[in-house]
């Protein structure tokens, strides 16, 4: 079964599309993903076989914003495509501001809080069986860096 992974897609786009000169492919990828924003989140696991997308990543939407910014600086987009991307970015930031799944929300200090014990929501959260090796609950620094970049 083939799965599209949100976080991995957005992290790798700069190397796979920008660095290799495949600029024309990037807008289609970003526009396709912009259509699945839900409650300010993008799926981290989006199965192809008709299963429901898994909106279980605090960082995938922020990596999406990073990728969109990189490509908007490089590729000429139509006004409609730019509006579509901006709408998705605004929905992500509004969702995080209001609060969304897994207790993800902006705190009164302007930092992005997240966390639900036992739920892996960042790329740095490692879990083996029931043992959480590197818990990333509360306000992980790597998520704050992505948020600051997105803003």
C-alpha positions as CSV (number, residue, x, y, z in Angstrom):
1,X,0.0,0.0,0.0
2,X,1.4,3.4,-1.0
3,X,1.1,6.3,1.5
4,X,1.7,9.9,0.9
5,X,3.3,11.5,3.9
6,X,2.8,15.1,4.6
7,X,5.8,16.0,6.7
8,X,8.2,14.0,4.4
9,X,6.7,15.6,1.3
10,X,7.2,19.2,2.5
11,X,10.6,18.6,4.0
12,X,11.9,17.0,0.8
13,X,10.4,19.3,-1.8
14,X,13.2,21.8,-1.7
15,X,15.8,19.1,-2.5
16,X,13.6,17.1,-5.0
17,X,12.1,20.1,-6.8
18,X,14.1,23.3,-6.2
19,X,17.6,21.9,-6.2
20,X,17.0,19.7,-9.2
21,X,15.3,22.5,-11.2
22,X,12.0,20.7,-11.3
23,X,10.2,23.9,-10.3
24,X,7.1,23.3,-12.4
25,X,6.1,20.3,-10.3
26,X,6.1,22.0,-7.0
27,X,2.9,24.1,-7.3
28,X,0.8,21.1,-8.2
29,X,2.0,19.3,-5.1
30,X,1.3,22.2,-2.9
31,X,-2.0,23.0,-4.4
32,X,-3.1,19.4,-4.1
33,X,-2.2,19.3,-0.4
34,X,-3.8,22.7,0.2
35,X,-7.2,21.1,-0.5
36,X,-6.9,18.8,2.5
37,X,-6.4,21.3,5.3
38,X,-8.7,20.4,8.2
39,X,-9.0,22.4,11.4
40,X,-5.7,24.0,10.6
41,X,-3.9,20.6,10.1
42,X,-2.7,18.6,7.1
43,X,-2.5,14.8,7.2
44,X,0.8,13.3,8.0
45,X,-0.3,10.0,6.6
46,X,-2.6,10.1,3.7
47,X,-3.3,6.6,2.4
48,X,-4.2,5.9,-1.2
49,X,-6.5,3.0,-0.5
50,X,-9.6,4.9,0.6
51,X,-8.7,5.0,4.3
52,X,-9.2,8.2,6.3
53,X,-6.3,10.6,6.4
54,X,-4.4,10.8,9.7
55,X,-4.2,14.3,11.0
56,X,-1.5,13.6,13.5
57,X,1.3,16.0,13.0
58,X,1.9,19.3,14.6
59,X,4.8,20.1,12.2
60,X,3.5,19.0,8.8
61,X,1.4,22.1,8.3
62,X,4.3,24.3,9.3
63,X,6.6,22.5,6.9
64,X,3.9,23.1,4.2
65,X,4.2,26.8,4.9
66,X,8.0,26.7,4.6
67,X,7.7,24.9,1.3
68,X,5.1,27.2,0.0
69,X,7.2,30.2,0.9
70,X,10.3,28.8,-0.8
71,X,8.4,28.0,-4.0
72,X,6.5,31.3,-4.1
73,X,9.9,33.0,-4.2
74,X,11.1,30.8,-7.0
75,X,8.1,30.0,-9.2
76,X,5.6,32.3,-10.8
77,X,2.1,31.3,-9.7
78,X,-1.1,32.5,-11.1
79,X,-3.2,34.8,-8.9
80,X,-5.7,32.0,-8.4
81,X,-3.0,29.5,-7.3
82,X,-1.4,32.1,-5.0
83,X,-4.8,32.8,-3.4
84,X,-5.4,29.0,-3.0
85,X,-2.0,28.7,-1.2
86,X,-2.7,31.8,0.9
87,X,-6.1,30.5,1.9
88,X,-4.5,27.2,3.1
89,X,-1.8,29.0,5.0
90,X,-4.4,31.3,6.7
91,X,-6.5,28.2,7.6
92,X,-3.5,26.6,9.2
93,X,-2.5,29.6,11.2
94,X,-6.2,30.3,12.3
95,X,-6.6,26.6,13.3
96,X,-3.5,26.8,15.5
97,X,-4.6,30.1,16.9
98,X,-8.1,28.7,17.8
99,X,-6.9,25.3,18.8
100,X,-7.2,22.0,17.0
101,X,-6.7,18.3,17.5
102,X,-4.5,16.8,20.2
103,X,-4.5,20.0,22.2
104,X,-2.5,22.0,19.6
105,X,-2.9,25.7,20.1
106,X,-1.1,29.0,20.5
107,X,-0.6,29.8,24.2
108,X,-0.9,33.3,25.7
109,X,2.9,33.5,25.4
110,X,2.7,33.1,21.6
111,X,4.3,29.7,21.7
112,X,2.6,26.7,20.1
113,X,1.5,24.1,22.7
114,X,0.9,20.6,21.7
115,X,0.7,17.2,23.2
116,X,-1.3,14.3,24.2
117,X,0.6,11.6,26.1
118,X,1.5,8.7,23.9
119,X,0.7,10.4,20.6
120,X,3.6,11.1,18.2
121,X,3.0,14.5,16.7
122,X,6.5,15.6,15.7
123,X,9.3,14.0,13.7
124,X,11.5,13.9,16.8
125,X,9.1,11.9,19.0
126,X,10.3,8.4,19.3
127,X,8.2,5.6,20.7
128,X,9.0,1.9,21.1
129,X,5.9,-0.1,22.0
130,X,4.5,1.8,25.0
131,X,7.8,3.3,25.9
132,X,8.2,7.0,24.9
133,X,11.9,7.4,24.3
134,X,11.9,11.1,23.5
135,X,8.6,12.7,24.6
136,X,7.9,16.0,22.8
137,X,4.9,17.3,24.8
138,X,4.4,20.9,25.7
139,X,6.3,23.5,23.6
140,X,9.1,21.7,21.7
141,X,11.8,24.1,20.5
142,X,11.8,22.6,17.0
143,X,8.1,23.3,16.6
144,X,8.6,26.9,17.8
145,X,11.3,27.4,15.2
146,X,8.9,26.2,12.4
147,X,6.1,28.4,13.8
148,X,8.4,31.5,13.9
149,X,9.4,30.8,10.3
150,X,5.8,30.4,9.2
151,X,4.8,33.7,10.8
